[in-house]
Amino acid sequence: MRFSHSILPLGLAALTLASCGPSKVSQCNAFADVINQAQVFKDEFETEIDSFTQQAQGAESLGDIQTAATQYITAVDNVVGNIDGMVTSLDGLDLSDEQLSQYRDGYADIISGSAQELQVAGEAMQLVANAESETDLSNVLEEFQGKANTAFTNLQTLSQDEATLVGDINGYCGAEVPVGTEGETPEETPAAE
C-alpha cells in the first residue's frame, strides 16, 4: 500500500506540471500571431511593387528607370528586414508541441528562402540602378532578366510550399476558417498567409 500512496503524489505532480505548460491551442495561437504579421508587410510590399511597376512603365529616361529600380530595391530591403524579424520571432516561440515545433522550423526555412530569393532579385535590380548610360543598361539587361526570372520562379515555388504548410498548420491546429481571411481572432484562424 505504501507504494501506491507514493505514486499518487508523483502522478499529481506530473499532472500539475503538464497543465502548467502552454496548451496546444495557446501554442497554435502564438504561432498564428507571428505568421499573421507577415500579411501586413506582404501587403505593404505588394503596394510598393505596384508603385514600382507604374513608375517603371512610365519611365522616359535612364534616370526614371534608375529611380524606379531604387524604389524596388528599397522595397525588397524592407521586406527582407521584416522577414528576418519574423524569423527571430519564430525562433523565440516556446513550442513544446513537437509537431508545431517542426512546422515552425519548416516555416522559418521557407520564409528565409524567400528572403534570399528577394535579395537575389534586389541584386539583379541593382544592376539596372547602377547603369550609367543606356548602353550600360542594355549590357546588363540579359543578366538582370536571368537573375530576376530565376528568383521569381523560386519565389513562386516557395510561396506554394508556404501555402501548403500553412494549410497543414491550420489543419493541425483545428482551423475551420479558410486561410487568408481577415478580421478573425487567432482562435478562429491559427495561421494566415
Secondary structure, 3 states (H helix, E strand, C coil): CHHHHHHHHHHHHHHHHHHHCCCHHHHHHHHHHHHHHHHHHHHHHHHHHHHHHHHHHCCCCHHHHHHHHHHHHHHHHHHHHHHHHHHHHHHCCCCCCHHHHHHHHHHHHHHHHHHHHHHHHHHHHHHHHHCCCHHHHHHHHHHHHHHHHHHHHHHHHHHHHHHHHHHHHHHHHCCCCCCCCCCCCCCCCCCCC
